[in-house]
Amino acid sequence: MERKTPLISAEDLRRQAEISDYIKSFWEGQGKTPLAYVETYGCQQNEADSEQLRGMLERCGYGLTDGPEDADVIVINTCAIREHAEQRVFGNVGALVHTKRRHPGQKIFVCGCMMGQPEVAERMKKSYVHVDGVFNPHHLWQFPELLYRVLIRHKKAAATENSDGAIAEGLPVVRTNRLKAWVSIMYGCNNFCTYCIVPYVRGRERSRLPEDILAECRELIAQGYKEITLLGQNVNSYGKDLGLGVDFADLLASIAKLDGEFVLRFMTSHPRDASRKLFDVMAAHPKIAHQFHLPFQSGNDRVLKAMNRHYDRAQYLSLIEYGRKVMPDIVFTSDVIVGFPGETAEEFEDTLTLIEQVRFDALFTFIFSPRPGTPAARMDDPTPKAEKNARFDRLVALQNRISEEKHRDYIGRTLRVLVDGTDGDQLTARTDGGRLVRMQGDKELIGKFISATITDATTWSLVAEIGA
């Protein structure tokens, strides 16, 4: 059943803007420019959320600082995907008690996906008494109101109610990069993979209107951004909730037709919704990077079914085959989980053979991390940790070999790259396929597309000379 995407009303957003202006005038009355520090954990969507947090803080009169010590307000934007990330957050938030002791007026907020888990949010509120406010991703747009409650009314603030979520258009943004921009096209997820906490903390899928996304991209291009990455938990599901007859491939094509010199990327995709139409659109438009991050998670059909992934090995390989048919130079990267509950040694071998068959340029590899509240956390998991670690090491060694071999195939080729920064005395750049390139050159080249001839390669990057 189609549903209208829920939008935060213009009146509600106007109220947040008015509160922001009040906080700014409060600081002006104090004769002070306060400082804010935003620390981000997790995925690119969290990075995009943090850019909106910085935008709201700037509207409230805050300058930005790169550490907690000098900050008048600290915002920790958290990730709930893996246990290790959560433990880092608890440790680092706990350590802020010392900065607050040195600066009693400091205000501390914790937000993001961890605060979308009710039991975690309660732990933060009860056990970390130096934290002034907590809120989950659904309430990010209300941050000025929460800040007002803490700063002006001297109260604790919390906004952790569960909901399917909504969309707030027009929030201020402070981007951390002048060349590359994240553009969220949708939020939430409907897939409910058995290992994943995202649908529980970010809500159901909801898409932004195409015209709003196009307007944001036009503005970014006019401002000189050279790389735009479209974000969503599953971009391939874009538009299903809108009922407009516009899918992700249509949106991608519309953006790729915009005037200007830029490269267009996207992540992340789910194989169940990746279509041949999408590959055809990528092949037809030169501004769309020939790079596809397509998580396969496991090479074994029984494990994929237990993961609730809704595709099998043959379907996944068929997508890879078609992508390479229409774009022989396409770069495939992926995610894989080692040690999913019940995975046998033989099933793990299926993952290794899939990697050998596809020959990904790079993989993001993870040992299964049980997330409380997900079905996988309740599954029988008899495989010892030492065995999972051994499997993980084998997988990483295999992919490292393949990555180095594929990178060495670049040697002698001249590629168009976007120079995006420096590393020591070298320039860094990215190929169309997202591969890291290092070269000697003038810093004046940063922000430009140039030709580079690959002269050497490692597992992780390419070495190049600036070429004609």
Disulfide bonds with the S-S distance in Angstrom:
none
